[in-house]
């Protein structure tokens, strides 16, 4: 089939690579978000998908909005059979959805209908799911509600951050998306409507969502830290300034600390929660690089009974 691939961040690159390498399909063009400012100089930088497409000699389309008439006209000229999508980052209007003969097929990083929305992996980790996965589905105008072509499952490991899990799903999902394109082309794969039961939503995680509540149980604190890593980054307050929590671990045999209460030894830093303590392993003070929590604690000279969250 002739394909136009839509995607933007690094997590979409494995799927693009899989389609390029498949040998069965022609990736005629790539649709991605416009160049965005990055780094200290805030210079405009192309998306990872745009960079990979340019390396492969593939035409790159960067509409400000996917309803822009110039973009729609070019898409009609290309006349793709199907448009596979991975984390494109913009809502597709019906006028665009109607152009490819076999529609737009999205690779979504959850077992639909669970975790529909922008942040399925983060929500899965924060909810304590033991198993998640990826789904390919035909895009409709609803939020991730279209019929499903295929799924794969992936274990959520006890120490997974959302970044760890998303990386595994990106590579496994690349194979699923390529296989879905094969099945659509040869007529062996047909989309099945999602069940009405089991729908959960996964909106974008905000900075406010990532603030740790020390009155919560230790396992909840652990899930928030892992689910918000690498972005937007779990955080708390220390002496009125934000302290990012890069890595932590529950300590199930220690219950002597009040919620938010710090206890620092030579090589360990513990914080009380609503249940057991949590050990801080890596933190990032405001304006500084990540560091071992024990080194941070020595530098700030934590007072007896001092609290996080204030």
C-alpha positions in Angstrom: 0.0 0.0 0.0 0.9 3.6 -0.4 1.2 5.1 3.1 1.4 8.6 4.6 2.8 8.2 8.2 1.8 10.7 10.9 3.9 11.1 14.0 6.0 13.5 15.9 8.1 12.4 19.0 10.9 9.9 19.4 8.5 7.2 20.4 7.0 7.2 16.9 10.3 6.6 15.1 10.5 2.8 15.6 7.1 2.4 13.9 8.3 4.6 11.0 11.4 2.5 10.7 9.4 -0.7 10.7 7.2 0.5 7.9 10.2 1.7 5.8 11.9 -1.6 6.3 8.9 -3.8 5.7 9.4 -4.0 1.9 5.6 -4.3 1.4 4.6 -0.7 1.6 5.6 2.6 0.2 5.9 5.4 2.8 5.2 8.3 0.3 5.3 11.1 2.9 5.3 11.9 6.6 3.1 14.3 8.5 4.5 15.8 11.6 4.1 18.8 13.9 5.8 22.0 12.9 9.4 22.7 14.1 9.3 23.8 17.7 11.7 25.9 19.9 14.1 23.8 22.0 17.2 24.2 24.1 18.5 27.3 25.9 18.7 29.3 22.6 15.1 28.3 21.8 16.0 27.7 18.2 13.5 25.9 16.0 14.1 22.2 15.8 12.5 19.6 13.6 10.6 16.7 15.3 12.4 13.3 15.6 10.0 11.9 13.0 10.8 14.7 10.6 14.5 14.2 11.0 14.2 10.4 10.4 12.1 10.9 7.3 14.5 13.4 5.9 17.4 11.0 6.4 15.3 8.4 4.5 14.6 10.8 1.7 10.8 10.9 2.4 8.7 14.0 1.8 7.8 15.8 5.1 4.6 17.7 5.6 4.4 20.1 8.6 0.9 21.7 8.6 0.2 24.2 11.4 -3.2 22.5 11.6 -4.3 19.3 9.7 -7.3 21.2 8.3 -5.0 23.6 6.4 -6.2 23.6 2.8 -2.7 23.4 1.4 -1.9 20.3 3.4 -5.3 18.7 2.5 -4.6 19.4 -1.2 -1.2 17.8 -1.1 -2.6 14.7 0.8 -5.2 14.3 -2.0 -2.4 14.5 -4.6 -0.4 11.8 -2.9 -3.7 9.7 -2.6 -2.5 7.3 0.1 -4.2 4.0 0.6 -3.8 4.3 4.4 -2.3 6.7 7.0 -0.7 5.0 10.0 -0.4 7.2 13.0 1.8 7.2 16.2 1.6 10.1 18.6 1.0 12.8 15.9 -0.2 15.3 18.5 -3.1 17.0 16.7 -6.8 16.1 16.2 -7.6 15.1 12.7 -10.7 16.6 11.1 -13.2 14.5 9.2 -12.1 16.1 5.9 -8.7 14.7 6.4 -9.9 11.3 7.8 -11.9 10.8 4.6 -9.0 11.1 2.2 -7.1 7.8 2.5 -9.2 4.9 1.0 -8.6 2.7 4.1 -8.6 5.4 6.7 -6.1 6.5 9.4 -4.9 3.7 11.7 -3.5 4.7 15.1 -1.1 2.8 17.2 -2.2 3.6 20.8 -0.2 2.5 23.8 -3.0 0.8 25.9 -5.4 -2.1 25.7 -8.4 -0.3 24.4 -10.9 0.7 25.7 -8.7 1.2 28.7 -6.8 4.5 28.9 -8.2 6.5 26.0 -6.4 9.8 25.7 -3.0 11.5 25.6 -1.2 9.8 28.4 -2.1 6.1 28.6 1.3 4.8 29.7 1.6 7.3 32.5 -1.9 6.6 33.8 -1.3 2.8 33.6 1.8 3.1 35.8 0.1 5.5 38.2 -2.9 3.2 38.5 -0.7 0.2 39.4 -1.7 -1.9 36.3 0.2 -5.2 36.2 -0.4 -5.6 32.5 -0.9 -3.1 29.7 -0.2 -3.2 26.0 -0.8 -1.5 22.6 -3.7 -1.4 20.2 -4.1 -0.5 16.5 -7.5 1.0 15.6 -9.3 2.8 12.9 -9.5 6.5 13.8 -13.0 8.0 14.1 -14.0 11.4 15.3 -14.4 10.2 18.9 -11.5 10.0 21.4 -9.7 6.7 20.6 -13.0 5.0 20.2 -12.7 3.4 16.8 -12.8 -0.3 16.0 -9.6 -2.3 16.9 -7.4 -4.3 14.4 -4.9 -5.8 16.7 -3.4 -5.8 20.2 -0.4 -6.9 22.1 0.2 -7.2 25.8 3.1 -6.0 28.0 3.9 -6.6 31.6 4.3 -3.5 33.8 7.4 -4.3 35.9 7.5 -3.2 39.6 10.2 -0.6 38.9 9.1 0.6 35.5 8.9 4.3 34.9 6.5 5.5 32.2 9.6 6.1 30.1 10.8 2.5 30.5 7.4 1.1 29.6 6.8 3.5 26.7 10.2 2.5 25.1 9.3 -1.2 25.2 5.8 -0.5 23.8 7.2 1.7 21.0 9.4 -1.1 19.7 6.8 -3.9 20.2 4.1 -1.7 18.8 6.1 -0.9 15.7 5.8 -4.6 14.7 2.1 -4.6 15.5 1.5 -1.5 13.3 3.5 -3.1 10.4 1.5 -6.3 10.8 -1.7 -4.4 10.8 -0.8 -2.7 7.5 -0.1 -6.1 6.0 -3.4 -7.5 7.2 -5.4 -4.6 5.9 -3.6 -4.8 2.5 -4.3 -8.6 2.0 -7.8 -8.5 3.5 -7.0 -10.9 6.4 -7.5 -8.3 9.2 -10.8 -6.7 10.1 -11.5 -4.1 12.7 -13.7 -5.1 15.7 -15.8 -2.5 17.6 -14.5 -1.8 21.1 -16.6 -3.1 24.0 -18.8 -0.5 25.8 -17.5 -1.7 29.2 -14.1 -1.0 30.6 -13.6 2.5 29.2 -11.1 4.6 31.2 -9.6 8.0 30.3 -6.0 9.1 30.3 -5.8 12.9 29.9 -2.5 14.7 29.8 -0.7 14.7 33.1 -0.2 18.2 34.4 2.4 19.6 36.6 -0.2 19.9 39.4 -1.0 16.2 38.9 2.7 15.4 39.5 2.9 16.9 42.9 3.4 14.2 45.5 0.9 14.0 48.3 2.8 12.6 51.3 -0.4 11.7 53.1 -1.0 9.1 50.4 0.2 5.5 51.0 3.8 4.7 50.0 2.8 2.5 47.0 0.8 5.5 45.6 3.8 7.8 46.1 6.0 5.3 44.3 3.5 5.0 41.4 3.3 8.8 41.0 7.1 9.1 40.9 7.5 6.3 38.3 4.5 7.4 36.3 5.7 11.0 36.0 9.2 10.0 35.0 10.6 11.4 32.7 7.8 13.9 32.2 6.4 16.0 33.7 8.5 14.9 36.7 7.1 14.2 40.2 7.9 17.0 42.6 7.4 18.3 46.1 8.4 21.4 48.0 11.4 21.7 50.3 11.9 25.0 52.1 9.5 26.6 49.7 11.2 25.5 46.5 10.4 22.7 44.1 12.4 19.5 44.5 12.0 17.0 41.7 11.8 13.4 42.7 13.7 11.4 40.1 13.8 7.9 41.7 12.3 6.6 45.0 11.4 3.2 46.5 8.9 2.1 49.2 10.5 0.8 52.4 7.8 -1.5 53.8 9.5 -2.2 57.1 9.7 1.4 58.3 6.6 3.2 59.7 8.1 5.6 62.3 7.9 8.8 60.2 5.0 11.2 59.9 3.8 12.1 56.3 6.4 14.2 54.7 8.9 13.9 57.6 12.5 13.5 56.5 15.1 11.3 58.0 18.6 11.4 56.6 21.6 9.1 57.4 25.0 8.9 55.8 23.8 7.0 52.7 20.0 7.1 52.9 17.2 9.6 52.9 13.7 8.5 54.0 10.4 10.3 53.9 7.2 9.4 55.7 3.9 8.8 53.9 0.4 7.8 54.9 1.6 4.2 55.4 5.3 3.1 55.1 8.3 5.2 54.4 9.8 5.9 51.0 13.5 6.1 50.3 14.6 8.9 48.1 17.3 7.7 45.7 17.7 10.5 43.2 16.4 14.1 43.4 16.8 17.3 41.4 16.8 20.6 43.2 15.5 23.6 41.4 18.0 24.9 38.8 20.4 22.0 39.3 21.2 18.6 37.8 19.9 15.3 39.2 21.9 14.0 42.1 21.9 11.2 44.6 19.5 12.0 47.4 22.1 11.3 50.1 24.4 13.9 48.5 21.6 16.4 48.4 20.7 15.8 52.0 24.3 16.4 53.1 24.4 19.7 51.2 21.2 21.1 52.6 21.7 19.8 56.2 18.3 18.5 57.0 17.0 19.5 60.5 15.4 16.9 62.8 11.7 16.6 62.0 11.9 18.7 58.9 9.1 18.1 56.3 8.8 17.9 52.6 5.8 19.5 51.0 6.2 22.9 52.7 
